[in-house]
Amino acid sequence: VHSEERVPCISESSASAGKTGKTPTRTVTEASGFNPEEDAQKIYNAMKGAGTNEATIIEILAHRTIAQRQKIKEAFKQSVGKELLDCLKSELTGNFEMVVVGLMMPAPVYDAYELKNAIKGAGTEEACLIDILASRSKAEIKEIIATYKKEHGKSLEDDVCGDTSGMFQRVLVSLLTAGRDESTKVDEAQADIYEAGEAHWGTDEVKFLTVLCVRNRNHLLRVFQEYQKISGRDIEDSIKREMSGCLEDAFLAIVKCMKNKPAFFAERLYKSMKGLGTTDSVLIRIMVARAEIDMLDIKAEFLKMYGKTLHSFIKGDASGDYRKILLELCGGEK
């Protein structure tokens, strides 16, 4: 679990407390009295014969940590002689299946799997590339790259390059180098992004890339402040004015993750559900990936930003077992 690596956000006094165990920020925590053999048997019983008892699957898998689910996988293989993941895939369907499959994977495996799915096929799901690469820490990105190679036998960078182009590709490649400075030092002399802004020669996109993909979080927060002071507008507004398409989305995601990562995910969740239709891939990816990291922070930001609970949004948007398992991961109304 990567909760230790998470960068606390400006508005999160709870994040640092989370490390000391005072205020947990995750909704999925270790089940006490955990017995993987017993869980494996219950899941097996839920799937054997005609029909599947989805309630049992939800009850167990949504209330075990990733580490505990790996132990259930091992116990299942020992007692049944089959891969649990294969059995779940053959028994379940649709969005519910996608959530359960995601829950069974360790974090870097899930991220690598999502990236692979985003790249393969006709179009590329750029939103997935942006969501993952802009929000993961240096250590997480290194682990994703190694896992991708191991699971898919290819270089993630090569696959990304084969599927994207131009400046957008360069931003993703830069993020994939996992070269961000993670110190807390602010270099006053370098708080210089405005020089690349509208006042001079239109947009120097390479300058944006260098600053946004390389500098540490504290330095960037200072840059954003300085930019606001000198130009009279928020850095996000400038990006929106000067850029478009995937490049705009990528730069905005990096800025938002630096300012407040739970708020970034809250906004992504809101946009995945508001209006007509639901972007289930985004909803599933965030609910699965963040449940054990910062879901409580995301819920708090969601309520603050939209005046409604994330729980109520999911309840009104999803249905059936899919809705039930998402609500368990969401962890209650409040």
Sequence and secondary structure as in RCSB ss.txt:
>XXXX:A:sequence
VHSEERVPCISESSASAGKTGKTPTRTVTEASGFNPEEDAQKIYNAMKGAGTNEATIIEILAHRTIAQRQKIKEA
FKQSVGKELLDCLKSELTGNFEMVVVGLMMPAPVYDAYELKNAIKGAGTEEACLIDILASRSKAEIKEIIATYKK
EHGKSLEDDVCGDTSGMFQRVLVSLLTAGRDESTKVDEAQADIYEAGEAHWGTDEVKFLTVLCVRNRNHLLRVFQ
EYQKISGRDIEDSIKREMSGCLEDAFLAIVKCMKNKPAFFAERLYKSMKGLGTTDSVLIRIMVARAEIDMLDIKA
EFLKMYGKTLHSFIKGDASGDYRKILLELCGGEK
>XXXX:A:secstr
  GGG    TT HHHHHHHHTSS   S    TT  HHHHHHHHHHHHSSSS  HHHHHHHHTTS HHHHHHHHHH
HHHHHSS HHHHHHHH  HHHHHHHHHHTS HHHHHHHHHHHHHSSSS  HHHHHHHHHHS HHHHHHHHHHHHH
HHSS HHHHHHHH  HHHHHHHHHHHTT    S    GGG  GGGGSTTTTS  HHHHHHHHHHS HHHHHHHHH
HHHHHHSS HHHHHHHH  HHHHHHHHHHHHHHHHHHHHHHHHHHHHHSSSS  HHHHHHHHHHHTTTTHHHHHH
HHHHHHSS HHHHHHHH  HHHHHHHHHHHTS  
